[in-house]
Amino acid sequence: TQLLETHKVISGYSPGKTSNSAVALSFALDKTDAAFTYRYTFAAATRFDTIDPEISWQDLSALWRQSAADAPADTSAVPYTQIAVLTDTLPILSTILGQAGPDVIGYATSSEVVDAGWQDVPTLVLIPFDLLVPRLAVLAIDGQKPIENANKFDEATYPFVGTIYGHITTDDPATKSAAETLLATLPTGNRDASRLTVIAMTGVTAMVRLTAAEMDKRGYGWPAAVVGPELASADITAISNEVPFVPGCETDTRMDNLTFCSKPEYMEALSDSGVDIIGLTGNHQNDFGRDDAVTSLDIYEQAGLPVYGGGRNKEEAFAPLYLEHNGNQLAFLGANSYGPTFAWATDDEPGSAEFDLNIMSATIRNIKEQGRAKVVLAELQYQESYDVIPLLDQRQNFNALNRAGADIVTGVQSHVPQAMEFTDGKLILYGLGNLYFDQMWSQTTREGMIVKHTIYNNRHISTQILTTLLYDYGQPQWTTTEENRAILDRVFGASYW
């Protein structure tokens, strides 16, 4: 008889619990003579629309033990008044944090824990890492988030980990051998770095006009000097580049110039951003003609950069890009509803994929039904709006793609940060704003959002939002605390929770 599903064994165990009479195994918190250890990683989290997702280990531990009556009058540093946990995890949480205080509330299911995090009473959620869902914002504990990859997360120093020990409770050689064999098949924890993928995605890139002029003066990698290392730290970095690379392209700084090209040398900015894949849904891909669009595609190919949402013909443009990383099966696809007509690919000419809701929805359904990918990321170059609130039909179409099976839907057309939404627990980002573009003419066009999605064991479990502010017509820099709050207050306030 199989021991039990691993997660049920670990989260639902009781000390001294034996799996069955044939294989004498028990799981306990006592490490004496243990034959097996299981690292049980937890995350501290709260509702997604949290602007400062961080907490110190000292504050978390104190909050666990105290009651609301004992809480300090100033709750600005630690605003939570209660803690939500899975009842089954209380024993191991108590070994990590000590005796639970009266404001620790146990729930029977993880969905109830997540819902508790969204209630009006400020609630801290303590949840096993592998049960995270995108509706929760994961808090950094002393600067560490378990949703990051090894470039940003040090597993050895992360404090929120407990250990459960497996014991063989027989001296019979045959039964003992069977127990050892069974233990060898179990994972050693609920967070396996070899099953985790971080995907960074960005808004508008158009290295033209005044951005191009600054690059010509300051160096081709200049736009990425500040945010590039963070982008490059992801396992997969996707950039929506709206503009073709054209040999002989000349910098034209006129702000009424809307016929765009980038010098091939500007690829350095993408390299410095650690770009792995390119979204080609932009409406400027054919600005310098179809031949130069093909040349730009050749440049991407020579650089080893796969593309999606556009291509050498309609078939390529509509084709999803399939990637597998750490066992996570991913599909990226995109389309352009904005036009203009000459920007769209034809049967034998390059361009972006023309948006057709029926075609894109069917493609997404087929990906899931045929098992081509477990996580689908769809993006749209939609009609432009400079409002934080999406257009009515934009919201309808993005939601339709979500219902068709897309796990994440992203708008890459917007030059300002736009609202967000969860549909059946799946994330919609209506617009991320500018990344590398020269729109310095308003505060909101200077603002941008970089999102980092964590995929674990073929499931989207978390998303982080990093905010930027454009300087010198082409270099995004990280926002200050006050700037970050202003952006996210506006975005979250317009969102559909």
Secondary structure as a PSIPRED ss2 file (coil, helix, strand):
# PSIPRED VFORMAT (PSIPRED V4.0)

   1 T C   1.000  0.000  0.000
   2 Q C   1.000  0.000  0.000
   3 L C   1.000  0.000  0.000
   4 L C   1.000  0.000  0.000
   5 E C   1.000  0.000  0.000
   6 T H   0.000  1.000  0.000
   7 H H   0.000  1.000  0.000
   8 K H   0.000  1.000  0.000
   9 V H   0.000  1.000  0.000
  10 I H   0.000  1.000  0.000
  11 S H   0.000  1.000  0.000
  12 G C   1.000  0.000  0.000
  13 Y C   1.000  0.000  0.000
  14 S C   1.000  0.000  0.000
  15 P C   1.000  0.000  0.000
  16 G C   1.000  0.000  0.000
  17 K E   0.000  0.000  1.000
  18 T E   0.000  0.000  1.000
  19 S C   1.000  0.000  0.000
  20 N C   1.000  0.000  0.000
  21 S C   1.000  0.000  0.000
  22 A C   1.000  0.000  0.000
  23 V C   1.000  0.000  0.000
  24 A C   1.000  0.000  0.000
  25 L E   0.000  0.000  1.000
  26 S E   0.000  0.000  1.000
  27 F E   0.000  0.000  1.000
  28 A E   0.000  0.000  1.000
  29 L C   1.000  0.000  0.000
  30 D C   1.000  0.000  0.000
  31 K C   1.000  0.000  0.000
  32 T C   1.000  0.000  0.000
  33 D C   1.000  0.000  0.000
  34 A C   1.000  0.000  0.000
  35 A C   1.000  0.000  0.000
  36 F E   0.000  0.000  1.000
  37 T E   0.000  0.000  1.000
  38 Y E   0.000  0.000  1.000
  39 R E   0.000  0.000  1.000
  40 Y E   0.000  0.000  1.000
  41 T E   0.000  0.000  1.000
  42 F E   0.000  0.000  1.000
  43 A E   0.000  0.000  1.000
  44 A E   0.000  0.000  1.000
  45 A E   0.000  0.000  1.000
  46 T E   0.000  0.000  1.000
  47 R E   0.000  0.000  1.000
  48 F C   1.000  0.000  0.000
  49 D C   1.000  0.000  0.000
  50 T C   1.000  0.000  0.000
  51 I C   1.000  0.000  0.000
  52 D C   1.000  0.000  0.000
  53 P C   1.000  0.000  0.000
  54 E E   0.000  0.000  1.000
  55 I E   0.000  0.000  1.000
  56 S C   1.000  0.000  0.000
  57 W H   0.000  1.000  0.000
  58 Q H   0.000  1.000  0.000
  59 D H   0.000  1.000  0.000
  60 L H   0.000  1.000  0.000
  61 S H   0.000  1.000  0.000
  62 A H   0.000  1.000  0.000
  63 L H   0.000  1.000  0.000
  64 W H   0.000  1.000  0.000
  65 R H   0.000  1.000  0.000
  66 Q C   1.000  0.000  0.000
  67 S C   1.000  0.000  0.000
  68 A H   0.000  1.000  0.000
  69 A H   0.000  1.000  0.000
  70 D H   0.000  1.000  0.000
  71 A C   1.000  0.000  0.000
  72 P C   1.000  0.000  0.000
  73 A C   1.000  0.000  0.000
  74 D C   1.000  0.000  0.000
  75 T C   1.000  0.000  0.000
  76 S C   1.000  0.000  0.000
  77 A C   1.000  0.000  0.000
  78 V C   1.000  0.000  0.000
  79 P C   1.000  0.000  0.000
  80 Y C   1.000  0.000  0.000
  81 T C   1.000  0.000  0.000
  82 Q E   0.000  0.000  1.000
  83 I E   0.000  0.000  1.000
  84 A E   0.000  0.000  1.000
  85 V E   0.000  0.000  1.000
  86 L E   0.000  0.000  1.000
  87 T H   0.000  1.000  0.000
  88 D H   0.000  1.000  0.000
  89 T H   0.000  1.000  0.000
  90 L H   0.000  1.000  0.000
  91 P H   0.000  1.000  0.000
  92 I H   0.000  1.000  0.000
  93 L H   0.000  1.000  0.000
  94 S H   0.000  1.000  0.000
  95 T H   0.000  1.000  0.000
  96 I H   0.000  1.000  0.000
  97 L H   0.000  1.000  0.000
  98 G C   1.000  0.000  0.000
  99 Q C   1.000  0.000  0.000
 100 A C   1.000  0.000  0.000
 101 G C   1.000  0.000  0.000
 102 P C   1.000  0.000  0.000
 103 D C   1.000  0.000  0.000
 104 V E   0.000  0.000  1.000
 105 I E   0.000  0.000  1.000
 106 G E   0.000  0.000  1.000
 107 Y E   0.000  0.000  1.000
 108 A C   1.000  0.000  0.000
 109 T C   1.000  0.000  0.000
 110 S H   0.000  1.000  0.000
 111 S H   0.000  1.000  0.000
 112 E H   0.000  1.000  0.000
 113 V H   0.000  1.000  0.000
 114 V H   0.000  1.000  0.000
 115 D H   0.000  1.000  0.000
 116 A H   0.000  1.000  0.000
 117 G H   0.000  1.000  0.000
 118 W C   1.000  0.000  0.000
 119 Q C   1.000  0.000  0.000
 120 D C   1.000  0.000  0.000
 121 V C   1.000  0.000  0.000
 122 P C   1.000  0.000  0.000
 123 T E   0.000  0.000  1.000
 124 L E   0.000  0.000  1.000
 125 V E   0.000  0.000  1.000
 126 L E   0.000  0.000  1.000
 127 I E   0.000  0.000  1.000
 128 P E   0.000  0.000  1.000
 129 F H   0.000  1.000  0.000
 130 D H   0.000  1.000  0.000
 131 L H   0.000  1.000  0.000
 132 L C   1.000  0.000  0.000
 133 V C   1.000  0.000  0.000
 134 P C   1.000  0.000  0.000
 135 R C   1.000  0.000  0.000
 136 L E   0.000  0.000  1.000
 137 A E   0.000  0.000  1.000
 138 V E   0.000  0.000  1.000
 139 L C   1.000  0.000  0.000
 140 A E   0.000  0.000  1.000
 141 I E   0.000  0.000  1.000
 142 D C   1.000  0.000  0.000
 143 G C   1.000  0.000  0.000
 144 Q E   0.000  0.000  1.000
 145 K C   1.000  0.000  0.000
 146 P C   1.000  0.000  0.000
 147 I C   1.000  0.000  0.000
 148 E C   1.000  0.000  0.000
 149 N C   1.000  0.000  0.000
 150 A C   1.000  0.000  0.000
 151 N C   1.000  0.000  0.000
 152 K C   1.000  0.000  0.000
 153 F C   1.000  0.000  0.000
 154 D C   1.000  0.000  0.000
 155 E C   1.000  0.000  0.000
 156 A C   1.000  0.000  0.000
 157 T C   1.000  0.000  0.000
 158 Y C   1.000  0.000  0.000
 159 P C   1.000  0.000  0.000
 160 F C   1.000  0.000  0.000
 161 V E   0.000  0.000  1.000
 162 G E   0.000  0.000  1.000
 163 T E   0.000  0.000  1.000
 164 I E   0.000  0.000  1.000
 165 Y E   0.000  0.000  1.000
 166 G E   0.000  0.000  1.000
 167 H E   0.000  0.000  1.000
 168 I E   0.000  0.000  1.000
 169 T C   1.000  0.000  0.000
 170 T C   1.000  0.000  0.000
 171 D C   1.000  0.000  0.000
 172 D C   1.000  0.000  0.000
 173 P H   0.000  1.000  0.000
 174 A H   0.000  1.000  0.000
 175 T H   0.000  1.000  0.000
 176 K H   0.000  1.000  0.000
 177 S H   0.000  1.000  0.000
 178 A H   0.000  1.000  0.000
 179 A H   0.000  1.000  0.000
 180 E H   0.000  1.000  0.000
 181 T H   0.000  1.000  0.000
 182 L H   0.000  1.000  0.000
 183 L H   0.000  1.000  0.000
 184 A H   0.000  1.000  0.000
 185 T H   0.000  1.000  0.000
 186 L C   1.000  0.000  0.000
 187 P C   1.000  0.000  0.000
 188 T C   1.000  0.000  0.000
 189 G E   0.000  0.000  1.000
 190 N C   1.000  0.000  0.000
 191 R C   1.000  0.000  0.000
 192 D C   1.000  0.000  0.000
 193 A H   0.000  1.000  0.000
 194 S H   0.000  1.000  0.000
 195 R H   0.000  1.000  0.000
 196 L E   0.000  0.000  1.000
 197 T E   0.000  0.000  1.000
 198 V E   0.000  0.000  1.000
 199 I E   0.000  0.000  1.000
 200 A E   0.000  0.000  1.000
 201 M E   0.000  0.000  1.000
 202 T E   0.000  0.000  1.000
 203 G E   0.000  0.000  1.000
 204 V E   0.000  0.000  1.000
 205 T E   0.000  0.000  1.000
 206 A C   1.000  0.000  0.000
 207 M C   1.000  0.000  0.000
 208 V C   1.000  0.000  0.000
 209 R H   0.000  1.000  0.000
 210 L H   0.000  1.000  0.000
 211 T H   0.000  1.000  0.000
 212 A H   0.000  1.000  0.000
 213 A H   0.000  1.000  0.000
 214 E H   0.000  1.000  0.000
 215 M H   0.000  1.000  0.000
 216 D H   0.000  1.000  0.000
 217 K H   0.000  1.000  0.000
 218 R H   0.000  1.000  0.000
 219 G C   1.000  0.000  0.000
 220 Y C   1.000  0.000  0.000
 221 G C   1.000  0.000  0.000
 222 W H   0.000  1.000  0.000
 223 P H   0.000  1.000  0.000
 224 A H   0.000  1.000  0.000
 225 A C   1.000  0.000  0.000
 226 V C   1.000  0.000  0.000
 227 V C   1.000  0.000  0.000
 228 G H   0.000  1.000  0.000
 229 P H   0.000  1.000  0.000
 230 E H   0.000  1.000  0.000
 231 L H   0.000  1.000  0.000
 232 A H   0.000  1.000  0.000
 233 S C   1.000  0.000  0.000
 234 A C   1.000  0.000  0.000
 235 D C   1.000  0.000  0.000
 236 I E   0.000  0.000  1.000
 237 T E   0.000  0.000  1.000
 238 A E   0.000  0.000  1.000
 239 I E   0.000  0.000  1.000
 240 S E   0.000  0.000  1.000
 241 N E   0.000  0.000  1.000
 242 E C   1.000  0.000  0.000
 243 V C   1.000  0.000  0.000
 244 P C   1.000  0.000  0.000
 245 F E   0.000  0.000  1.000
 246 V C   1.000  0.000  0.000
 247 P C   1.000  0.000  0.000
 248 G C   1.000  0.000  0.000
 249 C C   1.000  0.000  0.000
 250 E C   1.000  0.000  0.000
 251 T C   1.000  0.000  0.000
 252 D C   1.000  0.000  0.000
 253 T C   1.000  0.000  0.000
 254 R C   1.000  0.000  0.000
 255 M C   1.000  0.000  0.000
 256 D C   1.000  0.000  0.000
 257 N C   1.000  0.000  0.000
 258 L C   1.000  0.000  0.000
 259 T C   1.000  0.000  0.000
 260 F C   1.000  0.000  0.000
 261 C C   1.000  0.000  0.000
 262 S E   0.000  0.000  1.000
 263 K C   1.000  0.000  0.000
 264 P H   0.000  1.000  0.000
 265 E H   0.000  1.000  0.000
 266 Y H   0.000  1.000  0.000
 267 M H   0.000  1.000  0.000
 268 E H   0.000  1.000  0.000
 269 A H   0.000  1.000  0.000
 270 L H   0.000  1.000  0.000
 271 S H   0.000  1.000  0.000
 272 D H   0.000  1.000  0.000
 273 S C   1.000  0.000  0.000
 274 G C   1.000  0.000  0.000
 275 V C   1.000  0.000  0.000
 276 D C   1.000  0.000  0.000
 277 I E   0.000  0.000  1.000
 278 I E   0.000  0.000  1.000
 279 G E   0.000  0.000  1.000
 280 L C   1.000  0.000  0.000
 281 T C   1.000  0.000  0.000
 282 G C   1.000  0.000  0.000
 283 N C   1.000  0.000  0.000
 284 H C   1.000  0.000  0.000
 285 Q C   1.000  0.000  0.000
 286 N C   1.000  0.000  0.000
 287 D C   1.000  0.000  0.000
 288 F C   1.000  0.000  0.000
 289 G C   1.000  0.000  0.000
 290 R H   0.000  1.000  0.000
 291 D H   0.000  1.000  0.000
 292 D H   0.000  1.000  0.000
 293 A H   0.000  1.000  0.000
 294 V H   0.000  1.000  0.000
 295 T H   0.000  1.000  0.000
 296 S H   0.000  1.000  0.000
 297 L H   0.000  1.000  0.000
 298 D H   0.000  1.000  0.000
 299 I H   0.000  1.000  0.000
 300 Y H   0.000  1.000  0.000
 301 E H   0.000  1.000  0.000
 302 Q H   0.000  1.000  0.000
 303 A C   1.000  0.000  0.000
 304 G C   1.000  0.000  0.000
 305 L C   1.000  0.000  0.000
 306 P C   1.000  0.000  0.000
 307 V E   0.000  0.000  1.000
 308 Y E   0.000  0.000  1.000
 309 G C   1.000  0.000  0.000
 310 G E   0.000  0.000  1.000
 311 G E   0.000  0.000  1.000
 312 R C   1.000  0.000  0.000
 313 N C   1.000  0.000  0.000
 314 K H   0.000  1.000  0.000
 315 E H   0.000  1.000  0.000
 316 E H   0.000  1.000  0.000
 317 A H   0.000  1.000  0.000
 318 F H   0.000  1.000  0.000
 319 A C   1.000  0.000  0.000
 320 P C   1.000  0.000  0.000
 321 L E   0.000  0.000  1.000
 322 Y E   0.000  0.000  1.000
 323 L E   0.000  0.000  1.000
 324 E E   0.000  0.000  1.000
 325 H E   0.000  0.000  1.000
 326 N C   1.000  0.000  0.000
 327 G C   1.000  0.000  0.000
 328 N E   0.000  0.000  1.000
 329 Q E   0.000  0.000  1.000
 330 L E   0.000  0.000  1.000
 331 A E   0.000  0.000  1.000
 332 F E   0.000  0.000  1.000
 333 L E   0.000  0.000  1.000
 334 G E   0.000  0.000  1.000
 335 A E   0.000  0.000  1.000
 336 N E   0.000  0.000  1.000
 337 S C   1.000  0.000  0.000
 338 Y C   1.000  0.000  0.000
 339 G C   1.000  0.000  0.000
 340 P C   1.000  0.000  0.000
 341 T H   0.000  1.000  0.000
 342 F H   0.000  1.000  0.000
 343 A H   0.000  1.000  0.000
 344 W E   0.000  0.000  1.000
 345 A C   1.000  0.000  0.000
 346 T C   1.000  0.000  0.000
 347 D C   1.000  0.000  0.000
 348 D C   1.000  0.000  0.000
 349 E C   1.000  0.000  0.000
 350 P C   1.000  0.000  0.000
 351 G E   0.000  0.000  1.000
 352 S E   0.000  0.000  1.000
 353 A C   1.000  0.000  0.000
 354 E E   0.000  0.000  1.000
 355 F C   1.000  0.000  0.000
 356 D C   1.000  0.000  0.000
 357 L H   0.000  1.000  0.000
 358 N H   0.000  1.000  0.000
 359 I H   0.000  1.000  0.000
 360 M H   0.000  1.000  0.000
 361 S H   0.000  1.000  0.000
 362 A H   0.000  1.000  0.000
 363 T H   0.000  1.000  0.000
 364 I H   0.000  1.000  0.000
 365 R H   0.000  1.000  0.000
 366 N H   0.000  1.000  0.000
 367 I H   0.000  1.000  0.000
 368 K H   0.000  1.000  0.000
 369 E H   0.000  1.000  0.000
 370 Q C   1.000  0.000  0.000
 371 G C   1.000  0.000  0.000
 372 R C   1.000  0.000  0.000
 373 A C   1.000  0.000  0.000
 374 K C   1.000  0.000  0.000
 375 V E   0.000  0.000  1.000
 376 V E   0.000  0.000  1.000
 377 L E   0.000  0.000  1.000
 378 A E   0.000  0.000  1.000
 379 E E   0.000  0.000  1.000
 380 L E   0.000  0.000  1.000
 381 Q E   0.000  0.000  1.000
 382 Y C   1.000  0.000  0.000
 383 Q C   1.000  0.000  0.000
 384 E C   1.000  0.000  0.000
 385 S C   1.000  0.000  0.000
 386 Y C   1.000  0.000  0.000
 387 D C   1.000  0.000  0.000
 388 V C   1.000  0.000  0.000
 389 I C   1.000  0.000  0.000
 390 P C   1.000  0.000  0.000
 391 L C   1.000  0.000  0.000
 392 L H   0.000  1.000  0.000
 393 D H   0.000  1.000  0.000
 394 Q H   0.000  1.000  0.000
 395 R H   0.000  1.000  0.000
 396 Q H   0.000  1.000  0.000
 397 N H   0.000  1.000  0.000
 398 F H   0.000  1.000  0.000
 399 N H   0.000  1.000  0.000
 400 A H   0.000  1.000  0.000
 401 L H   0.000  1.000  0.000
 402 N H   0.000  1.000  0.000
 403 R H   0.000  1.000  0.000
 404 A H   0.000  1.000  0.000
 405 G C   1.000  0.000  0.000
 406 A C   1.000  0.000  0.000
 407 D C   1.000  0.000  0.000
 408 I E   0.000  0.000  1.000
 409 V E   0.000  0.000  1.000
 410 T E   0.000  0.000  1.000
 411 G E   0.000  0.000  1.000
 412 V C   1.000  0.000  0.000
 413 Q C   1.000  0.000  0.000
 414 S C   1.000  0.000  0.000
 415 H C   1.000  0.000  0.000
 416 V C   1.000  0.000  0.000
 417 P E   0.000  0.000  1.000
 418 Q C   1.000  0.000  0.000
 419 A C   1.000  0.000  0.000
 420 M E   0.000  0.000  1.000
 421 E E   0.000  0.000  1.000
 422 F E   0.000  0.000  1.000
 423 T E   0.000  0.000  1.000
 424 D C   1.000  0.000  0.000
 425 G C   1.000  0.000  0.000
 426 K E   0.000  0.000  1.000
 427 L E   0.000  0.000  1.000
 428 I E   0.000  0.000  1.000
 429 L E   0.000  0.000  1.000
 430 Y C   1.000  0.000  0.000
 431 G C   1.000  0.000  0.000
 432 L E   0.000  0.000  1.000
 433 G E   0.000  0.000  1.000
 434 N E   0.000  0.000  1.000
 435 L E   0.000  0.000  1.000
 436 Y E   0.000  0.000  1.000
 437 F C   1.000  0.000  0.000
 438 D C   1.000  0.000  0.000
 439 Q C   1.000  0.000  0.000
 440 M C   1.000  0.000  0.000
 441 W C   1.000  0.000  0.000
 442 S C   1.000  0.000  0.000
 443 Q H   0.000  1.000  0.000
 444 T H   0.000  1.000  0.000
 445 T H   0.000  1.000  0.000
 446 R H   0.000  1.000  0.000
 447 E E   0.000  0.000  1.000
 448 G E   0.000  0.000  1.000
 449 M E   0.000  0.000  1.000
 450 I E   0.000  0.000  1.000
 451 V E   0.000  0.000  1.000
 452 K E   0.000  0.000  1.000
 453 H E   0.000  0.000  1.000
 454 T E   0.000  0.000  1.000
 455 I E   0.000  0.000  1.000
 456 Y E   0.000  0.000  1.000
 457 N C   1.000  0.000  0.000
 458 N C   1.000  0.000  0.000
 459 R C   1.000  0.000  0.000
 460 H E   0.000  0.000  1.000
 461 I E   0.000  0.000  1.000
 462 S E   0.000  0.000  1.000
 463 T E   0.000  0.000  1.000
 464 Q E   0.000  0.000  1.000
 465 I E   0.000  0.000  1.000
 466 L E   0.000  0.000  1.000
 467 T E   0.000  0.000  1.000
 468 T E   0.000  0.000  1.000
 469 L E   0.000  0.000  1.000
 470 L E   0.000  0.000  1.000
 471 Y E   0.000  0.000  1.000
 472 D C   1.000  0.000  0.000
 473 Y C   1.000  0.000  0.000
 474 G C   1.000  0.000  0.000
 475 Q E   0.000  0.000  1.000
 476 P E   0.000  0.000  1.000
 477 Q E   0.000  0.000  1.000
 478 W E   0.000  0.000  1.000
 479 T C   1.000  0.000  0.000
 480 T C   1.000  0.000  0.000
 481 T H   0.000  1.000  0.000
 482 E H   0.000  1.000  0.000
 483 E H   0.000  1.000  0.000
 484 N H   0.000  1.000  0.000
 485 R H   0.000  1.000  0.000
 486 A H   0.000  1.000  0.000
 487 I H   0.000  1.000  0.000
 488 L H   0.000  1.000  0.000
 489 D H   0.000  1.000  0.000
 490 R H   0.000  1.000  0.000
 491 V H   0.000  1.000  0.000
 492 F H   0.000  1.000  0.000
 493 G H   0.000  1.000  0.000
 494 A H   0.000  1.000  0.000
 495 S C   1.000  0.000  0.000
 496 Y E   0.000  0.000  1.000
 497 W C   1.000  0.000  0.000
